[in-house]
Amino acid sequence: MSKSLFVGCFIGVASAFTALLPAQALTFNFSFSNTTGNTAGTVSGTISDLVDNTADQTASQVIITSYPPGLGTLDSNVSNATGWAGVYNNSFTVTSGNITEASFKAQTGSTLSYFLCLGTACGSDNELSFIDNTDYYNSSVHNTANNDGLSGVTFSPASVGVPEPNSILGLIAGTGFLLFLAKKYRDQLAVKI
């Protein structure tokens, strides 16, 4: 076996194992602060299961982790906005580990209603609103908002991805295969000498 054939096999096997490895799901933190709403403070949360270098993907979860007390009380059943009655936009683009486009809009469907907008889903508004419709004639809206569009939301990676077990198994299998090829090549050289 020639040296160039061995190098070609090595590159081919390494490429095949790399292509077979699943993409890692990324989680991001988000936050935006009030500049135009009637409730001062900051809303923050997490966006889960996005893939790097992928456009127009759907987040599996957009969870609100903190918000100003003037916006009522979100219980654990309501904090995941992707589970709300109306999810009108859920599109994120991740490029080189950063969210570069975001359009998320969701609303609960009850007399005590919550409304969340991120990025470009509501024009240029980033907003978490609490709407109390229990009294039809005196409904009230409390919101933390800014109208700065995508630049009004801070997105940051939540953590460095940990390889999935399948990725590690693929790496071990690929290394084992390459060691087998190297031994076979060495044995063939020994026979020629």
C-alpha positions as a printed NumPy array, in Angstrom:
array([[  0.   ,   0.   ,   0.   ],
       [  1.537,   3.315,  -1.017],
       [  1.915,   6.193,   1.389],
       [ -0.426,   8.443,  -0.634],
       [ -3.111,   5.737,  -0.634],
       [ -2.773,   5.431,   3.144],
       [ -3.086,   9.222,   3.595],
       [ -6.105,   9.238,   1.267],
       [ -7.772,   6.465,   3.304],
       [ -7.021,   8.363,   6.515],
       [ -8.582,  11.58 ,   5.219],
       [-11.577,   9.714,   3.796],
       [-12.307,   7.828,   7.017],
       [-11.811,  10.937,   9.153],
       [-14.176,  12.91 ,   6.9  ],
       [-16.797,  10.168,   6.984],
       [-16.775,   9.997,  10.781],
       [-16.935,  13.784,  11.052],
       [-19.931,  13.909,   8.707],
       [-21.719,  11.206,  10.701],
       [-21.382,  13.017,  14.01 ],
       [-24.632,  14.731,  15.006],
       [-24.724,  18.506,  15.314],
       [-24.697,  19.759,  18.879],
       [-27.75 ,  21.57 ,  20.169],
       [-26.935,  25.033,  21.487],
       [-28.66 ,  26.966,  24.262],
       [-28.584,  30.748,  24.5  ],
       [-29.47 ,  33.224,  27.228],
       [-31.449,  36.305,  26.245],
       [-32.308,  39.542,  28.01 ],
       [-33.829,  42.899,  27.219],
       [-34.455,  45.965,  29.364],
       [-37.35 ,  48.373,  29.487],
       [-37.114,  51.733,  27.7  ],
       [-40.675,  52.155,  26.339],
       [-42.958,  50.036,  28.539],
       [-44.709,  51.014,  31.767],
       [-42.887,  48.471,  33.972],
       [-39.196,  49.095,  34.628],
       [-36.755,  46.189,  34.726],
       [-35.241,  43.425,  32.646],
       [-36.701,  40.248,  31.158],
       [-34.351,  37.29 ,  30.722],
       [-34.533,  33.661,  29.724],
       [-33.125,  30.849,  27.626],
       [-33.585,  29.635,  24.06 ],
       [-32.898,  25.918,  23.566],
       [-31.929,  23.436,  20.866],
       [-30.534,  25.635,  18.114],
       [-27.842,  24.419,  15.709],
       [-24.815,  26.485,  14.709],
       [-24.601,  27.834,  11.149],
       [-28.29 ,  27.163,  10.476],
       [-30.891,  29.682,   9.322],
       [-34.613,  29.916,  10.104],
       [-34.695,  27.155,  12.723],
       [-37.305,  26.61 ,  15.42 ],
       [-36.307,  26.689,  19.084],
       [-37.735,  23.802,  21.098],
       [-38.032,  26.025,  24.178],
       [-38.053,  29.749,  24.895],
       [-38.181,  29.931,  28.678],
       [-38.633,  33.12 ,  30.679],
       [-36.394,  32.837,  33.754],
       [-36.788,  36.309,  35.292],
       [-38.903,  39.423,  34.807],
       [-39.975,  42.5  ,  36.779],
       [-42.466,  41.807,  39.61 ],
       [-44.932,  44.318,  38.14 ],
       [-45.722,  41.821,  35.373],
       [-47.69 ,  39.452,  37.582],
       [-46.666,  35.901,  38.429],
       [-45.638,  33.383,  35.783],
       [-45.945,  29.876,  37.159],
       [-43.733,  27.049,  35.908],
       [-46.446,  25.916,  33.465],
       [-46.444,  29.321,  31.781],
       [-42.72 ,  30.162,  31.76 ],
       [-42.075,  28.138,  28.542],
       [-43.39 ,  30.461,  25.832],
       [-43.143,  27.775,  23.129],
       [-45.95 ,  25.961,  24.97 ],
       [-48.318,  28.943,  24.938],
       [-51.659,  28.751,  23.088],
       [-50.504,  31.01 ,  20.274],
       [-46.957,  30.781,  18.897],
       [-47.007,  32.992,  15.813],
       [-43.291,  33.239,  15.009],
       [-40.43 ,  30.949,  16.1  ],
       [-37.426,  31.475,  13.861],
       [-33.759,  31.864,  14.795],
       [-30.548,  31.985,  12.761],
       [-27.249,  31.025,  14.388],
       [-23.983,  31.934,  12.677],
       [-20.573,  31.095,  14.177],
       [-22.064,  30.51 ,  17.619],
       [-24.123,  33.735,  17.72 ],
       [-27.815,  34.41 ,  17.145],
       [-27.813,  36.755,  14.155],
       [-31.571,  36.769,  13.39 ],
       [-34.494,  36.28 ,  15.763],
       [-38.24 ,  36.409,  15.299],
       [-40.31 ,  35.035,  18.173],
       [-43.889,  35.944,  19.063],
       [-46.194,  34.045,  21.421],
       [-49.243,  34.688,  23.59 ],
       [-51.109,  32.75 ,  26.238],
       [-54.821,  32.465,  25.663],
       [-56.665,  33.362,  28.861],
       [-58.179,  36.293,  30.724],
       [-54.805,  36.762,  32.412],
       [-52.701,  36.804,  29.292],
       [-48.948,  37.023,  28.649],
       [-47.41 ,  38.213,  25.395],
       [-43.707,  37.822,  24.424],
       [-41.921,  39.307,  21.408],
       [-38.215,  38.98 ,  20.57 ],
       [-36.248,  40.39 ,  17.643],
       [-38.231,  41.306,  14.531],
       [-41.499,  39.404,  15.187],
       [-43.353,  42.53 ,  16.371],
       [-41.751,  45.136,  14.164],
       [-38.97 ,  46.495,  16.344],
       [-40.515,  45.71 ,  19.747],
       [-38.997,  43.385,  22.315],
       [-41.639,  42.964,  24.929],
       [-43.122,  40.892,  27.727],
       [-46.641,  42.058,  28.578],
       [-49.127,  40.98 ,  31.219],
       [-52.709,  41.729,  30.18 ],
       [-55.467,  41.475,  32.803],
       [-58.798,  41.049,  31.012],
       [-60.809,  39.841,  34.019],
       [-62.78 ,  43.108,  34.007],
       [-63.808,  43.767,  30.408],
       [-64.206,  47.523,  30.94 ],
       [-61.051,  48.034,  32.964],
       [-58.464,  45.725,  31.404],
       [-54.887,  46.642,  32.189],
       [-51.605,  46.11 ,  30.387],
       [-48.269,  46.01 ,  32.188],
       [-45.258,  45.649,  29.94 ],
       [-41.487,  45.71 ,  29.91 ],
       [-40.429,  46.681,  26.408],
       [-38.028,  48.455,  24.088],
       [-38.342,  49.211,  20.404],
       [-34.729,  48.515,  19.459],
       [-35.383,  45.356,  17.409],
       [-32.66 ,  42.747,  17.299],
       [-30.094,  45.152,  18.799],
       [-32.365,  45.602,  21.83 ],
       [-31.954,  41.969,  22.894],
       [-28.728,  40.544,  24.251],
       [-28.075,  36.937,  23.228],
       [-25.191,  34.949,  24.722],
       [-24.263,  31.249,  24.643],
       [-25.521,  29.559,  27.82 ],
       [-22.697,  27.032,  27.982],
       [-20.107,  25.233,  25.942],
       [-21.617,  22.168,  24.316],
       [-20.751,  18.797,  25.763],
       [-20.252,  16.065,  23.171],
       [-23.062,  13.552,  22.992],
       [-22.243,   9.892,  23.731],
       [-22.645,   9.01 ,  20.031],
       [-19.987,  11.58 ,  19.124],
       [-17.538,  10.038,  21.571],
       [-18.312,   6.511,  20.344],
       [-17.791,   7.647,  16.747],
       [-14.443,   9.167,  17.643],
       [-13.327,   5.974,  19.411],
       [-14.486,   3.786,  16.5  ],
       [-12.737,   6.028,  13.971],
       [ -9.503,   5.999,  15.959],
       [ -9.675,   2.209,  16.275],
       [-10.193,   1.842,  12.531],
       [ -7.247,   4.111,  11.782],
       [ -5.017,   2.132,  14.186],
       [ -6.102,  -1.067,  12.415],
       [ -5.16 ,   0.437,   9.023],
       [ -1.815,   1.633,  10.385],
       [ -0.992,  -1.834,  11.764],
       [ -2.016,  -3.466,   8.489],
       [  0.189,  -1.022,   6.551],
       [  3.121,  -1.628,   8.912],
       [  2.698,  -5.425,   8.584],
       [  2.669,  -5.14 ,   4.775],
       [  5.886,  -3.115,   4.877],
       [  7.5  ,  -5.741,   7.117],
       [  6.592,  -8.512,   4.628],
       [  8.187,  -6.559,   1.702],
       [ 11.477,  -6.152,   3.55 ]])
